[in-house]
């Protein structure tokens, strides 16, 4: 499970799968990600757009990099498990959920 430390800039590489296999994400697709509570009742970080040119990204092999800024992660006040919700829209929308661990950072 990936870890998000509050106050840090985050770049999490995540490989999405369909039927347990990688797939090609079209370069023109819209890929968005947000951080939500584990029970899916609260949005902790509003949706951000993922770039197909972010360092480490490999959309032809369904690898996206979700990036949250330190300002966004600083607003999180509770440690524990959360979910990254990722939606790919390449003519039809598909959504994935990935568990992450949130740790409260103490160094400013």
VENZINOR-V995321 format. One record per residue. RES is the residue in one letter. PSI is psi in radians with two decimals (* if undefined). OMEGA is omega in radians with two decimals (none if undefined). Layout:
RES|PSI|OMEGA ; RES|PSI|OMEGA
This chain:
X|2.34|3.11 ; X|2.73|-3.13 ; X|2.37|2.99 ; X|2.14|3.08 ; X|2.19|-3.12 ; X|2.44|-3.11 ; X|-0.16|3.14 ; X|2.64|2.88 ; X|2.41|-3.06 ; X|2.34|3.00 ; X|1.74|-3.07 ; X|2.03|3.04 ; X|2.27|-3.11 ; X|2.17|3.09 ; X|2.11|3.11 ; X|2.60|3.14 ; X|2.54|2.98 ; X|2.22|-3.10 ; X|0.75|3.11 ; X|0.38|3.14 ; X|2.59|3.04 ; X|2.82|-3.12 ; X|2.90|3.13 ; X|2.22|2.99 ; X|2.18|-3.13 ; X|2.41|-3.13 ; X|-0.42|3.13 ; X|0.04|-3.12 ; X|2.73|2.99 ; X|2.13|3.13 ; X|2.14|3.13 ; X|2.65|3.12 ; X|2.53|3.03 ; X|2.85|3.08 ; X|2.21|-3.09 ; X|2.83|3.10 ; X|2.72|-3.10 ; X|-0.52|3.13 ; X|0.06|3.06 ; X|0.43|-3.13 ; X|-0.23|-3.09 ; X|2.45|3.04 ; X|2.07|-3.13 ; X|-0.62|3.03 ; X|2.18|-3.13 ; X|2.76|-3.11 ; X|2.38|3.03 ; X|2.68|3.10 ; X|2.27|3.10 ; X|2.46|-3.10 ; X|2.47|3.09 ; X|0.01|3.09 ; X|0.17|3.08 ; X|2.56|-3.14 ; X|2.21|3.13 ; X|-0.16|-3.13 ; X|2.50|3.07 ; X|1.30|-3.09 ; X|-0.57|3.09 ; X|-0.34|3.09 ; X|0.47|3.06 ; X|0.53|3.08 ; X|1.99|3.09 ; X|2.70|3.05 ; X|2.09|3.13 ; X|2.15|-3.11 ; X|2.20|3.02 ; X|2.44|-3.12 ; X|2.85|3.10 ; X|-0.60|3.09 ; X|-0.69|3.13 ; X|-0.78|-3.11 ; X|-0.46|3.11 ; X|-0.45|-3.11 ; X|-0.20|3.13 ; X|2.28|-3.05 ; X|-0.07|-3.07 ; X|2.29|3.07 ; X|2.83|3.08 ; X|-2.92|-3.12 ; X|2.44|3.07 ; X|3.12|3.13 ; X|2.43|2.90 ; X|2.14|3.09 ; X|2.14|-3.12 ; X|2.24|3.11 ; X|2.24|3.08 ; X|2.19|3.09 ; X|1.77|3.10 ; X|0.79|-3.08 ; X|-0.24|3.06 ; X|2.47|-3.06 ; X|2.36|3.02 ; X|2.50|-3.06 ; X|2.47|3.10 ; X|2.71|3.06 ; X|2.31|-3.12 ; X|2.23|3.13 ; X|2.46|3.04 ; X|2.75|3.09 ; X|2.25|3.10 ; X|2.23|3.08 ; X|2.43|3.14 ; X|2.08|3.10 ; X|2.60|-3.13 ; X|-0.17|3.14 ; X|2.21|-3.14 ; X|*|none
